[in-house]
């Protein structure tokens, strides 16, 4: 653990770019503002890959239930907020969801925080992050909270998109006020 951040070597330390990288330097975390369009690759990616499709660069997990993309926001005033994401599911129901956690919340393995993209898309499309909750299974499944609304206090908050299904392409996100 060259930089003493309790994360050791590639791919566990986001500051380590390869198995031969020994400095593990972590760049300062960027803080974004609500209403700002954020490119997926601008987040803090851990065990996520980036790819391109035409003019679009995206982040994705190469295996189910792996990787994360973390985005830190500086919220100027308390209120209700939702997240929109521009995602490509490649028109495949097995490539259309992420887990989403707020601040230090780990959403790995918790279907209640699944973000499903419906209808399925063959290209990139915007959709609001919803919360499955006690939703109804089906095609498409019905989320209990669509869109998911977060009550955020003024200050810094972090949203993490966890890879749930491999090859779900995340292109952009935006935190929006609903007030």
C-alpha positions in Angstrom: 0.0 0.0 0.0 2.4 2.7 -1.3 0.1 5.7 -0.5 -1.3 4.4 2.8 -4.9 4.6 1.8 -5.8 1.0 2.9 -6.1 0.0 -0.7 -3.4 -2.2 -2.1 -2.2 -2.4 -5.7 -4.1 -2.7 -9.0 -7.1 -3.0 -9.4 -8.0 -2.3 -5.8 -6.4 1.1 -5.5 -7.9 3.6 -7.9 -4.6 5.5 -8.0 -2.8 2.4 -9.4 -3.2 2.2 -13.2 -1.6 -1.2 -13.7 0.2 -4.1 -12.0 3.5 -2.2 -12.5 2.4 1.2 -11.2 4.1 1.6 -7.8 3.1 5.2 -6.8 -0.6 4.7 -6.4 -1.1 8.4 -6.6 -4.8 9.4 -6.1 -5.8 12.6 -7.9 -7.9 15.0 -5.8 -11.6 14.1 -6.0 -13.6 16.5 -8.3 -16.7 18.0 -6.9 -19.6 18.5 -9.3 -22.6 20.8 -9.0 -26.3 19.9 -9.4 -27.6 20.5 -13.0 -24.1 19.9 -14.4 -23.8 17.2 -17.1 -21.0 14.8 -16.0 -19.2 12.5 -18.2 -19.1 9.0 -16.7 -15.3 8.7 -17.0 -14.9 11.9 -14.9 -15.9 10.0 -11.8 -13.7 7.9 -9.5 -13.7 4.6 -11.4 -12.7 1.4 -9.5 -12.5 -1.8 -11.5 -14.6 -0.2 -14.3 -13.4 0.1 -17.9 -14.0 2.9 -20.4 -14.9 2.5 -24.0 -16.1 4.6 -26.9 -19.0 4.3 -29.3 -18.9 7.0 -32.0 -18.5 10.3 -30.1 -19.5 8.8 -26.7 -17.1 7.6 -24.0 -18.7 5.4 -21.4 -17.8 3.5 -18.2 -18.9 -0.1 -17.7 -18.2 -3.2 -15.6 -16.8 -6.3 -17.4 -18.4 -8.8 -15.1 -21.6 -8.8 -13.0 -21.5 -7.3 -9.5 -18.1 -5.7 -10.0 -16.7 -2.2 -10.2 -18.0 1.3 -9.3 -18.1 4.8 -10.5 -18.2 7.5 -7.7 -19.4 11.1 -8.2 -19.1 13.7 -5.5 -21.4 16.7 -5.5 -21.2 20.0 -3.7 -24.9 20.7 -3.0 -25.5 24.5 -2.5 -28.8 24.2 -0.8 -30.8 21.5 1.0 -33.7 20.1 -0.9 -35.0 17.2 -3.0 -32.9 15.8 -5.8 -33.0 13.1 -8.4 -30.4 11.6 -10.8 -30.7 11.2 -14.5 -28.3 8.9 -16.4 -27.6 8.5 -20.0 -27.1 4.7 -20.5 -27.0 2.2 -23.3 -28.4 -1.3 -22.5 -27.6 -2.7 -26.0 -31.3 -3.7 -26.1 -30.5 -6.5 -23.7 -32.4 -7.0 -20.4 -29.3 -8.6 -18.9 -27.3 -5.4 -19.4 -29.7 -2.7 -18.1 -29.1 -2.0 -14.4 -26.7 -0.7 -11.8 -26.9 -0.5 -8.0 -26.8 3.1 -6.7 -25.7 4.2 -3.3 -25.7 7.6 -1.5 -22.7 8.7 0.5 -21.2 5.7 2.2 -24.1 3.4 1.4 -23.0 0.2 -0.3 -25.8 -1.0 -2.6 -24.0 -4.1 -3.8 -26.4 -7.0 -3.8 -29.4 -5.0 -2.7 -32.1 -5.2 -5.3 -34.0 -2.4 -3.5 -31.5 0.1 -5.0 -31.4 -1.2 -8.5 -31.5 1.3 -11.3 -33.2 -0.4 -14.3 -33.4 1.1 -17.7 -36.7 0.6 -19.4 -37.6 0.6 -22.2 -34.5 -1.2 -23.4 -32.4 0.9 -25.7 -30.1 -0.1 -28.6 -28.3 3.3 -28.2 -27.8 5.8 -25.5 -30.9 7.3 -23.8 -31.6 9.4 -20.7 -33.6 7.8 -17.9 -34.2 8.8 -14.2 -32.7 6.6 -11.5 -35.5 4.7 -9.8 -35.7 2.5 -6.8 -37.1 -1.0 -7.1 -38.3 -1.0 -3.5 -41.3 -3.3 -3.3 -41.9 -3.0 -7.0 -43.6 -5.6 -9.2 -41.6 -8.1 -11.3 -42.4 -8.2 -15.0 -41.2 -6.8 -18.2 -40.7 -4.0 -17.6 -40.6 -4.3 -13.8 -42.4 -1.6 -12.0 -40.3 0.4 -9.6 -41.8 1.6 -6.3 -40.0 4.9 -6.6 -39.7 6.3 -10.1 -37.9 8.6 -10.0 -36.0 8.0 -6.8 -36.0 11.3 -4.8 -33.2 12.0 -2.3 -33.5 14.6 0.5 -30.1 16.1 0.5 -28.7 18.6 3.0 -26.4 21.4 1.9 -22.8 20.2 1.5 -20.9 17.4 -0.1 -22.6 14.1 -1.1 -21.4 11.2 -3.1 -23.4 8.9 -5.4 -21.9 5.6 -6.4 -23.0 3.6 -9.4 -22.0 -0.1 -8.7 -21.7 -2.5 -11.6 -24.7 -4.9 -11.3 -24.8 -6.3 -14.8 -21.8 -6.5 -17.1 -21.7 -4.2 -20.2 -24.3 -1.7 -19.1 -22.8 1.4 -20.6 -22.9 4.6 -18.4 -22.2 7.7 -20.5 -23.4 10.8 -18.4 -25.2 11.6 -15.2 -26.9 14.7 -13.9 -28.1 15.5 -10.4 -31.3 17.6 -10.7 -33.2 19.6 -8.1 -36.9 18.7 -8.0 -37.9 21.8 -5.9 
